[in-house]
Amino acid sequence: MKYCDSKGYHAWIVQLRSNDLNEIQEEGDGANPPREERHVLHQRNPLDSLSQAPKHQREAHHQKEAHRQREAHHQKEAVHQPQHVEKVHNVNQVVRQQQDVDDEPGDIEWKEFDEKSYVDKKRCTAGQDCYVRNKFNQLASDNTKSNRHVPDTRHNLCKVERFRSNLDPTSVVITFHNEARSTLLRTIVSVFNKSPDHLIREIILVDDFSDDPSDGEELAKIKRVKVIRNEKREGLMRSRVKGADIAKAKILTFLDSHCECNEGWLEPLLDRVKGDRRRVVSPIIDVINMDNFEYIGASADLKGGFDWNLVFKWDYMTPEERNKRTDHPIDPIRTPMIAGGLFTISKDWFEEIGKYDMKMDVWGGENLEISFRVWQCHGALEIIPCSRVGHVFRKQHPYTFPGGSGNVFARNTRRAAEVWMDSYKEFYFAAVPSAKLVDFGDISERVSLRQKLQCKPFRWYLENVYPELKVPGREDVAFGSIQQANMCMDTMGNFAGGTLGVFPCHFAGGNQEFSFTKEGFIRHLDLCVSITSVQPGNVVKLFQCQDGNTMQIWERYNEGTMLKCRDFNLCLDSQEAQMKGLVANECDTSLSTQQWGFTLSKS
């Protein structure tokens, strides 16, 4: 069995999530007779004539009766007056405002759906560029069966774990925009194939204005699959809300449209929510290789986090956390942040805490916002090791963003920062100065929501949920990017023992995020910039910070324009950055290669 470590996993996960959705209300099954007629029909004993019917008719009746009983188990019928009918692309149903659904969305079992015909209509063939539309190898996906066998990546203890017998069923909401048919169908089939039948109330597909409406329309033939189509591009957040609004189950499960559920994925999620409705739970997200669609198990030692640029990343658990889990390897993992594409939540809790920020656009930042909101408003986020779902990770988005992906992400992220981060948002602005210029719109509704829910301050979140995040001290001298004209000091992806260089400033934090502490450390995460020799011309490197190590102690020099190693006449110099990295040379105030400035400076 192949597994993916943290470094490789992070490279894939940066792009986690995609797809989007729109607006509708409740659904009704136009193929069913009116309720009064059904009542009359149910008074007759169908067995009176069934015993004489052909075998295939008797089998059909038993299947239909089993379906009816299953639906009765899910929810009692409620009679509402039909109102305005909205447009929906679904063969057997229409969407009505304020009307419950006696649904039988399609009449075909998922096992009987004509997969070949559905996929072949959009199949990528040899000789075509099979990456251009989806940014993954569509040919590999199209040649992979929807119900294929994948390795069971769970810990062995998960296979004998027992869960409550009275778990509530879930409505699975999947949003998509121009998704490859084979990956979309594989997501649906894996939900049905890897889940107990009685725990899947329905699958709601929200087509966020794909170019071809038939991508979703044809899937409406499958039983328990509902399809809604947006009449314009709406984006992930608004679309998911629309799907959630029509969901009939008490529990919502959100999935991306290029996933693959693994064995026993659902019960652990539902069990945790059953124990506490304020838990929001996510599976471990395995990797589906974008080139050959190989299914690769991900590390179970990771949790979600972020840097001050507010970009999601995966963090290894601390050694203390890993040690505690030695005897309990399948216990839930408290996570400061979820990746956002795959999670399960109680529907009433989702509604109570404000669903999504409906003024966020397309994609990006929503996982940040909902993670802050859940934790600060008295909930909890967990990753459940016994739940595994594969996800196709891509290196770039396959679709366009109205206004550009960078602008959309910056706007969404700033909305989250303005509402939830209190004064700590200044560290975000220091890491990403361009964010200050972003028009983030009206946030009054979200601020009122926070007040109404009596949510906790961001300081509480940092101290109790994410203490591992290095918070620049209020007494720190400077923070952000260390600039030299249009170039910035950069770790170049190196870790402990690595050299530093310069790279065009991107003002997105990450490799270019540093703090200058009152003790004189130039810090990047838990590493400090160190000279490697007291002789000039030697490279500087990143090492673990050590109190009292004079080779790591710097000071602002020449009216704060230079960085000098305090006990030696050596200044940080970019003169040889392209050849061997940053060096420490004798201080010379006339050299532009020794001039540096921070994006946030207090001196």
N, C-alpha and C positions, 0 to 999 in steps of 0.2 A: 504494500500500500504506500502510495506516495503522499508525503506531507510537505507543506509549504511553511518555511520559517518566517520570522517576523519581518526581516528586511525585504524578502521577496514578496511577502503578503502585502506589505505597505505600498510597494510599487503598484500593485494591482488595485488596492482598495481606495487609492486617492480618488478614483473616478466613481466610487460607489453611488448607486442609484441612477435612475433616469426616468423617462416617461412622464406623462402628465394626464389631466382630466378636465371635466366641466360640470354643468348644472342640470339637475332634474329632481323629481320628487319621488312618489311611490309608484310601484308597478302593479298592474293587474293583468291576468292571463285572459286575453280575448278568446282563446280557444276553449276555455271552460264554459259550461252553461251557466246562466245566472244562478244565484244562490237558491232562489225559490225552486227552480227546476231541479237543482241537485238534491234539494231536500226531498222532493217527490221521488226522484230516482232512487234515493237511498232507502225509501220505504219498501221497494220491491226486493224480493229475494233473488239475486242474480243466479243462485244455484238452481232455481226452478228450470231454467232452460239450459244452463251451462253444462249439465251432465251429459246432454245429448250433442253438445257442440264438438267440432273437430278438436284434435289435440292441440294444434297451434293456437286456437282461440282460447282454450282453457288456460294454456300457459300465459297468454297475453293478459287474460283477466287477472291471474294471480300476481303477475308483475305489477299491474296497475293498482291492485288492491294493496300490495306491499308498499308501493309508493305513497298511496293515500294515507296509510297508517303511519308511515314515517313522517309525513308532513304534519299529521295531527299531533305526533309526538313533539315536533319542534315548536308548534305554536297553535293556540286556539284560534279559530276563525273569528274575525271581528268584522262587523258590518258597518261600512261607512258609505256616505253618499258620494258618488263620483262627481268630480268637478272638472276643471280645465284639463284637457288632454294635451300633453307635450309630445314632441317628436322623439321617437326612439327607434333605432335600427335593431329590431328583434323580430324574428319570424312569428312568434306565438304570443307576444305580449305588448301592451302599451304602458306608458308611464302616466300615472294620474296623480295630481296633487291630493294629499290627504286621503289616499285610498290604500288600504292594506292589499297585499297581493296573495291571492290563492294561486301560487305560481306552479307551473310545470313548464319552465322556459323552453325546453326542447323535448323531443320525443325519442332521442337517440342516446343510448348509454355511451359513455366515453370510450369504452372498448370497441364499440361498433362504428365510431366516427370514421369517415373515409379520409384517413390521414394522407394517403398518397395523392389523392385528387386535390386536397386542400394545399399541400405543400408544393406540388408540381406546378401549380398555376403561377408561382413566383420563384420557382427553383433557380438557383444559380448554377450555371453549367461551366464545364471546363472551357477555358478561353476567355471567360468574362472576368472582370475585376470583382472578385467576390468579397472584397473588403470595403468597397467604396460606399455602399449604402448604409451599412451597420457598424463599420469600423471593427468588425471581427470577421473571421472566415465563415461566411454564410454557407459556402460549399460544404465545409466540415459539419456544420449544424444540420443542413438539409439532408446529409447522408447519415445522420445519427437518429435512430428511432426515438420516438417520444417516450416510450416505456422501457428504455434500456436499463440494464443492470449497472449500478454504480457501487463502488466499495462502501461498506458501512464504516464510516469514520468515527463512530462513537467510541467512547471508553467502554470496555467490557462490562463494567458495573451498570451502565445504562441499560443493558440488555436484560437485566434481571430486576431493574427498578420498578416499583409498583406505584401507580397513581390512583387518584380518587376515581371511583366508579360513576360518580354523578357529575362529570364534567359537562359544562355547557358547550353546545356546538358554536361554531364560529362562521361568520361571513367573511370570505376572503376577497379583498379588494385589490385588483390588479389594474394598473393604469398603463397605457401604451401610446406611443406615437411612432408610426412607421416601423414598428417592430418586425423583424423577420418572422415569417409565419411559423417556421419550425421551432424557434426558441419560444415563441408565445404559446404554441400548442404544448410544447414539452413542459412548460411551467404549469399549465392547467392539468395535464395528464398526471404529473408527479404529485400534485395536490390530491387528486382523487386516488391515485394508486398507492400512495404512501400514508394515507390517513384512514382511520376507522370511518366507515361510511356514515355513521350516525353523528359524527362530530363536524361534518362539512354541511352547513346549512345551505350554502350557495356560494358560487363564485361570481362576483360582479366585475365585469370588464368595462373599463371606461376608456373609450377610444378618444384620445385628445386630438381630434381633427386630423387623423391620418389621411394621406393622399388618396388611399383606396378604402372606401367604407366597407367593402366586402371582406377585408381582413378580419373584422370583428363580426360582421353580419353572419358569416357562415358558421361561426362558433356558437351562435345562439341556438343552433339545432341540438346542442348537447344538453341533456337534462341537468338542471340546477345551475346552468350558466346563463346569466343575464348580461346583455350588452347595451351600453349607453354610448351614444356618440355626441361629442360636443359639436356645436355649430360654428365654433371658432376655436383657435388655440387658447387654452386656458392655463396650462402649466400644472405641475405636480400638486401643489398645495390645494388650490381651489378644486381641482379635479378629484383628489382623494376625499375631500369633504363631501362632494356631491355623491360619490360612491357610498361613503359612510352614512349619509343621510337616508338612503333608501334601504340600507342593510336591515334585515329582520332579526338577526341573531343578537344576543346580548354581548357577544365578544366580537371584536374586529381584528382581523389579521391582514396587514398590508404587505404585499410582495411586489417586487419589481417584475417586469415582464420577461426577464431572461434569467430565470432561476430554475433550480431543480431540487425539490424536497427529497430528503433522504429518509431512511427507515426511522420510524418512531419520532419524527420531528415535531408533531403537533401536541401530543399529550403532555410533554413536560412544560410547554408554554401555557397551555390552558390550566394546568394544575397550579402553577404559580399565581396566575391571575385569580383563580378560584380561592386561593388562600388569602389574598388581599387585593381588592379591586383597584387599589392605587398603584399596583406594580405595573410597569411597562417592561415587557420582556422581549428579548431578541435572541435568535439562534446564533451559534457560532457559524460564521459565514465561510464556507469552503470555497475554493477557487475552481472555476471552470475555465480551462485554458482557452484564450480567445483564438488561438491558431488551429488547434486540433480537437478542442472540446473534451480533452481529458479532464476527469474529475479528480481534484487533488485536495486532500484533507488539510485544513488549516490548524495552526497551533492553538491549543486550549489555554495558553498562558498570556493571552492578550486582553486588553480592555481599551475602550475608546477614550480618546483625549484630544487635546488641541494645544497649539502654541498661541502666543499673543497675536499672531496674524489671523487667528480664529479659523484656521484651516484644520479640518479633521485629520487625525493621525491615530495609528495604533500604538499603544504603550505596552511594553512588557510589564507584567506584575512585578512589584518589588520583591526582593529576596524573602522578606518577612511574609508577604502574602503567599508566595509559592511554598514556603515551609509549612505554613498553616494548612495548606491544601494537600499536603502529602498523604494524610490519612483520610481526606475527604475530597477526592479529585473531581467529583461531579457536583459539588455544591454550587449554587448560583454565584455568579461573579458580579459584585457591585461595580458598575461602570459609570464614570462621570458623563459619558456621552455615548449615544448610539450612532451607528453609521447612517441610519435613517431610512434605508430602503425596505427593511424587513423587520417588523415587530408586531406584537400582539398586545391589545389594550382593551379594557372594558369599555363598551360603547358609552355608557353613562358617564364614566370618568373622562373619556375623550371629550364629551360634550361639556362637562362641568368645567374643565380647565381651559376651554376655549378653542378646541379643535386645532386648526392651523391659523396662522396669520394670513388672512385672505388678501392682504395687500402686498404679499410677497409674490414675485413673478417667476414663472417657469420652473426653475430648479436652483438649489444652492442656498445654504444658510438655514434651511428649515429644520435640519437635524440639530443644529446648534440651538435654535430657538426652543424647540420642544424639549430638548434635554435640560436646558436651564429651567424651563417652566415646570417640568415634572418635579425636579429636585427641589426647587425653591418654593413650590406650592404644595409641599407635604406629600409628594409621591416618591417613587424610587425607580431606578433603571437597573435592569439586570441582564446579563448574558447567561443563557442556560446551556451548560456544556452538553447535556444529553439531547439537545435539539441541534440538528445540522441541516443547513440548506446551502446548496451550491449557487454561485453567482458568476456570471460572465463579466469579468473585469476588462475594461477597455482603456486604451491609452489616450483616447480623445472622444469627445461627444460626437454622435452620429447626426445630430440635428442642430439647427441654427437657433440662436437666441435673439428675439427681437430686442434691438438695442445693444447686442453684443454680450457674450458670456461674462466677460470681466465686469462690465457695468451692472449687469443683473445680479451677479454674486455679491458685488460690493454693496449694492442697495439693500439686498436682503440681509446681509450680514450686519450692516450698520443699524437696520431696524431692530435686530435682535440685541445688539450692543446698547442701543439707546434705551430700550425698555428694561433690560434685565441686569446690566453690568454695573450700574451705579457709577461711581467715580473711577472704577477700574477700567472703564472704556478708554481712558486716556492712554493706557498701555497699548491698546489696540491701535489708537491713532498714531502713537509713536512708532509702532511696527509697520503700520500701513498709512503713511501720511496722506495719501491720496483719498483715503476714506472720508477725510474731513470735508472734501469738496462734493461729496455725493448727496444728491437730493433724495432723502429717505421717506418723504411723504408724511402723512398725518399718522401719528402713533397714539393719539389720545384714547382710542378704544382699548388698545392693548395695555396702556398705562392704567386705565380704569379697571381692567380685568385683574391686573396684578394687585391693585388696592382692594378690590372686592374679595379676592381669594386670600388676602392677608399673607402674601408670600414673603419669604425670608429674603434678607439682603444678600447680595452677591458675595460679600465677605464670608457669610455663613457657608455658602457653597464651596468657596476656596478652602476654608478651614476644615470642613467636615466631609466633603465629597471628593475634592481634588487637591489634597495637600501636597501631592507630588509636583504640581505646577509651580515652577519657580516664579514667585511674585517679586518683581523689582521693588526693592525697598523704597519707602517714601523718602529715605535719606540718601538713596543712591544719587550719584552726581549726574548720570546721564543714562539714556536708554534708547534703544532702537537700532537704526543702521549707522555704521561708522563710515562716513562718506569722504571721498576724495574726488572733487569735481562730479562727474556723472558715474563714477565707479564706487563700489562699496566693498568693504572687507567681507570675505566670504569663506566659509569653512570648506567649500568645494566638495561637500558631501563627506568630508573626513571626520573621524571620531578621535578618541584618545590616541595621542601619539602622532596625529596627522598634522600636516602643514596647513597654512592658510594662504589665500590668494585674494585677488580682487576680481570683481565681475560687475557688469553693468547693473546699476541699482534697479531693483524691481519693487522695492518697498512693500514686499509681501511677507516680511519676517523670515521665518525658516532659517536657512543657512546664513542669512545676513542679519540675524537678530542678536544683539549683544547688550549687556548692561555694564556700566562702570560704577562699581560699588564704592561706598565711603571708605572701605578698607584699601581700595586701590586695585581690586581685581577687575580685569576685563573678562566678563563671564559670558559663556554661551552654554545655556542649560547648566549642567553641573561641571563643566570644563572651564579652565582658565587659560588665557593666552600667556605663554611662558617663553622667556629667552632660553636658549639651549647652551649658551656659552657667554662668558663675560668679554670675549673678543668680538670686535665688530665684524659684520658680514655674515654671521651665522643665522640660519632660519629660526623663526619662532614657531612654536607648536602648541597644540592643545593638550593639556594634561589635567588630571583631577586637581581641583583646587585644594591647596594646603595652607592652612593658617601659618603665617610667619615665614613662608617661603619667599625670600627676597627676589627670586628670579620671576615671580609672578606679580610683584607689586609695581604698579604704574602710577604716574601722576600726570595731570594736565600741565603742559609746559608752553612757554612763549604765549602767554595770555590765552591759554586754553586751546591753542591751534595745533599742538603737537602732543604725542603720547610718549612719555619718557619713562624708562625703567628707573624707578626712584633712586636706587642705590648705585646706579651705574650711568655713565654718560652715553647711554644708548637709546635711540629713538626708533619707533616703528617706521619702516621704510618700504615703499612699494617698488623701488627701483628695479629689483630683479624678480618681481612677482611672476612674470610670464615664464621665466626660466626655472626658478626653483621655489618660488613662494615669497611671502613677506619675510623680511630680515630685520635685524636690529643693527643699525649703523650709528656711528658717532653723530650726535645731534648737530644739525646744521639748519639754522632758521631760514636760510636762503633757498633750501630745496623744496620744491612743490611736492615731491614724493614723500615728504614727511609731514605734510599738512593734512589734518583729519578733523572732521566735525560729526557730532551726533545729531540725529533727527530730533531728539528731545534732550535738551541740555539745561541744567539748573545752575550753571556757572559760567 
